[in-house]
Amino acid sequence: MTHTVSCHCGAVVLRVALADGLKTASRCDCSFCRRRGAAAVTVPLNGLEVLSGAENLTLYQWGTKTAKHYFCKTCGIYTHHQRRSNPNEYGVNLGAIDGVNPRDLGQIDWVDGVNHPSDA
């Protein structure tokens, strides 16, 4: 099943094929994700297509520079990131999926990004 993802201003629009629907929703407690506060769902690398606004995406990286975090440079909304834990996957902002309200999913599990194996 595919879903449309968009930033707040609508400049960036993605189509995503979720790996296992909304069941993969999680939150990370690493220093960056804690501040960002967005839950994400899993999408395989070949399951994400930028429909419009590629030129409006900006990239943020730090530390190992393995993870690639993408944001709309107009409204600042995080849309997706290539994961450090599995570079063959994207995490997609659950709150940016059209028609989805993360609150409706109830409790969303946390992953331990503070103690990431790459940091050992």
Buried (B, 14 or more C-beta within 10 A) or exposed (E): EEBEBBBEEEBBBBEBEBBEEBEBBBBBEBEBBEEBEBBBBBBBEEBBEBEEBEEBBEEEEEEEEEBBBBBBBBEEBBBBBBBBBEEEBBBBBBBBBEEBEBEEBEEBEEBEBEEBEEEE
